[in-house]
Amino acid sequence: MKIKIIVWTLVILFTLSYSLSKVWDIKETTNQIVIIPITGTITTELTSSLMQQKETSSTAILNYLDLAQRNPNIKGVLLEINSPGGTVVASKEIADKVKQMNKPVVSYIREIGTSGAYWIASSSNVIVADPLSITGSIGVIGSYLEFSQLLEKYGVTYQRLVSGSYKDTGSPFK
Amino acid sequence: MKQARLYKRVLAYLVDMVVINIVIVSPFKPVINKIISTSDLYQIYSFLLNNPSQTMSLIKISITIAILSLFYWSILEFKLKQTIGKMLFQIYVTTQNKKLTFSQCLIRNLTKTFFIILLIDSITIIGKKQRISEMISKTYVEE
């Protein structure tokens, strides 16, 4: 008798859970736009500390983008960016994933979207930003002073001991 | 009959949580995994804050799991005076009245649906060997 009651209770509860899980499934709503926040420093994995700065893990963002990609009811993705950038690999992972998306991705830059964060934004279809938002700060810049003619004037020569032709590309002495 | 020892009650609770996880929570796992794909609380919080439809789904799921769990404890205790965990550790629920009523079972198990409230409810268990909700429902756990 006891076992019968237990089995029946468990069967009823499982059936109810299973049925309600189908009812509450997020598939029930169609034409959704998923908003994915990218806040703080972008890293591959989060550092666990109570006093930590705000961080975004690329692993989590990739999961959310995957979810958006697979769910037919999600029609587009809005990346809400408020980040000064982060590590190169984490930013590239997200930027690559955004490029691969088969749904429209819009980046909305709030206070700041620079460096790796701007890299991600530039991979999306549209970037929206406030005229006062801080954007950009992306790419590579290098400069040096060139002394070769000065050295030549005073009879100073520059001897190269390098293993490759581009190793001393930025040298000011040649 | 003496009141049940604390370790038996804690172990019985853990067994029941495993049963609840298998019977009630597991059907919801695919839906929950769609919404929560990270262990970082801040990221979950900001994602939910920005996605009200997903947040609503998660709230509905949490409430459903809480209600079904409450029924698991209440129905079994009302019918058998024991849950599966209590059976394993040979403890059972009794009352001052002649027969345990369903409302008594509901009241004594209400706090089990929210873990933090259960901890507060259990403050009195060491001294009086009864949770606050057990005092209110006039029920005891004996072995």
Contacts between the chains, C-beta under 8 A, distances in Angstrom:
chain1	res1	chain2	res2	distance
A	2	B	80	5.8
A	2	B	87	7.9
A	5	B	76	7.4
A	5	B	79	5.1
A	5	B	80	6.1
A	6	B	76	6.9
A	6	B	80	7.5
A	6	B	84	6.5
A	9	B	72	6.9
A	9	B	75	5.3
A	9	B	76	6.0
A	9	B	79	7.7
A	10	B	19	7.6
A	10	B	23	5.2
A	13	B	23	5.4
A	13	B	24	5.7
A	13	B	68	5.5
A	13	B	71	6.7
A	13	B	72	5.8
A	14	B	23	4.9
A	14	B	24	7.3
A	14	B	27	7.0
A	16	B	68	6.1
A	17	B	23	6.9
A	17	B	24	4.8
A	17	B	25	7.7
A	17	B	26	7.8
A	17	B	27	4.3
A	17	B	28	6.6
A	17	B	64	7.5
A	17	B	65	7.7
A	17	B	68	5.9
A	18	B	27	4.3
A	20	B	27	7.9
A	20	B	28	7.9
A	20	B	64	5.1
A	21	B	27	4.3
A	21	B	28	4.7
A	21	B	30	7.4
A	21	B	31	5.6
A	21	B	61	7.6
A	24	B	28	7.6
A	24	B	31	6.2
A	24	B	57	5.5
A	24	B	60	4.8
A	24	B	61	5.3
A	24	B	64	6.8
A	25	B	31	5.1
A	25	B	57	7.6
A	26	B	31	6.6
A	26	B	34	5.8
A	26	B	35	6.7
A	26	B	53	6.9
A	26	B	54	6.0
A	26	B	57	4.9
A	29	B	53	5.3
A	32	B	53	6.2
A	34	B	51	6.3
A	35	B	50	3.9
A	35	B	51	5.7
A	36	B	47	7.0
A	36	B	50	7.6
A	37	B	43	7.9
A	37	B	46	4.6
A	37	B	47	6.6
A	37	B	50	5.6
A	39	B	46	6.4
A	46	B	40	5.2
A	46	B	43	7.7
A	54	B	42	7.1
A	56	B	43	6.9
A	57	B	38	6.6
A	57	B	40	6.4
A	57	B	43	6.7
A	59	B	38	7.2
A	60	B	37	6.4
A	60	B	38	3.6
A	60	B	40	6.5
A	60	B	43	5.3
A	63	B	37	3.6
A	63	B	38	6.6
A	64	B	37	6.2
A	64	B	47	7.0
A	67	B	34	6.0
A	67	B	37	6.4
A	71	B	34	7.5
A	80	B	50	6.4
